[in-house]
Amino acid sequence: MNNSQLKLNAKKLLKQHLSFFLILFIPYFIYFYLQYVLDFLALDLEVIYKGLLLTNNASSQAESLLITNNNFSSSSLSMTTTLVFSIITSGLLFVVLDAIRDREDYTQPIKKWGTIFSNGSYFIGAIVILILQTIWTVLWTVLLIVPGIVKSLAYSQAILIYRDALDSGESIGYIEAISRSRELMDGHKWQYFKLLISFIGWWILVVLTAGLLVIWVGPYYQMAKVNFYNNLVNNN
């Protein structure tokens, strides 16, 4: 199945159960809007701060940039908060995967915000895998940007693989889940990359609408990614 078909199927499912998915993805929207607002506030404050430095003839441009970066690095949400929302979002993707596989009853979307906490192994696994993915991707990125991107794509399916293994009664380690993701994505990273960048136009529209369009683009984007995984597993 090509990317156009994957996106079309995701869009069709989203339209069929729009109210369910909009409620399901509320935690995702909350995180997005918090990040969006804080980033814009930080940008505005940074512009003002630099203007004041220039007006008062700051002694060193390098010094001003260093101070600015230090002062406004806290503008984004903390890594801990980001991790928490990433974990919750992982649980939402489990629900999406069930929906794609016709295993979802489309009831109690609010209750399903806590899907990741319904199983201790889900929760711990999501934490460890997300941390490992981040560390390894950062280490590769330190060497060169492109290898970092490639590894990020290679590790991208680990949490869904981990969840599928647990649900089938299989014992699987965290590192093994990442290794399986790397193997599963062998020969498919370019297709996945193209799927991701095909949403650039949509994300531009999100920015132009001050983030309002994320209530459609966010679920659509995430569902297309999960559909990619499901299709890949079915063909392997």
Residue pairs with C-beta under 8 A, 6 or more apart in sequence:
1 9
1 231
1 235
3 191
3 194
3 195
3 198
3 228
6 195
6 224
6 227
6 228
6 231
7 195
7 198
7 220
7 224
7 227
9 100
9 227
10 220
10 223
10 224
10 226
10 227
11 220
11 224
13 99
13 100
13 223
14 21
14 216
14 219
14 220
14 223
17 99
17 106
20 106
20 109
21 96
21 109
21 219
21 223
22 215
22 219
23 109
23 110
24 92
24 95
24 109
24 112
24 113
24 219
25 92
25 215
25 218
25 219
25 222
26 110
26 113
27 85
27 88
27 89
27 92
27 113
28 85
28 88
28 89
28 92
28 218
28 219
28 222
29 214
29 215
29 218
30 85
31 77
31 82
31 85
31 89
32 211
32 214
32 218
33 211
33 214
34 77
35 76
35 77
36 211
38 75
38 76
38 77
39 75
39 76
41 75
42 72
42 75
42 76
43 75
45 72
45 75
46 68
46 72
49 68
49 71
49 72
50 64
50 68
53 64
53 68
58 64
76 82
77 85
83 127
83 130
83 131
86 126
86 130
87 116
87 123
87 126
87 127
87 130
88 113
88 114
88 116
89 222
90 116
90 122
90 126
90 130
90 159
91 112
91 113
91 114
91 115
91 116
91 117
91 118
91 122
91 126
92 112
92 113
92 115
92 222
93 159
93 160
93 222
93 225
93 226
94 115
94 116
94 122
94 160
94 163
95 104
95 112
95 115
96 222
96 223
96 226
97 160
97 163
97 226
97 229
97 230
98 104
99 106
100 223
100 226
100 227
100 230
101 230
115 122
116 122
116 123
116 126
117 123
119 166
121 166
122 163
122 166
125 159
125 162
125 163
125 166
125 174
125 177
126 159
126 162
128 174
129 158
129 159
129 162
129 174
129 177
129 178
130 159
132 174
132 175
132 178
133 152
133 155
133 158
133 178
136 151
136 155
136 178
137 148
137 151
137 152
137 155
138 148
140 147
140 148
140 150
140 151
141 147
141 148
141 149
142 148
149 193
150 189
153 185
153 189
153 192
153 193
154 181
154 182
154 185
154 186
154 189
155 178
155 181
155 182
156 181
156 185
156 192
156 225
157 181
157 184
157 185
157 229
157 232
158 177
158 178
158 180
158 181
159 177
160 226
160 229
161 172
161 177
161 180
161 181
161 184
162 172
162 174
162 177
164 233
165 171
165 172
165 177
166 172
172 180
184 232
184 233
184 236
185 192
185 232
188 232
191 228
192 228
195 224
195 225
195 228
196 225
199 217
199 220
199 221
199 224
202 213
202 217
202 220
202 221
203 217
205 213
205 217
206 212
206 213
206 214
206 217
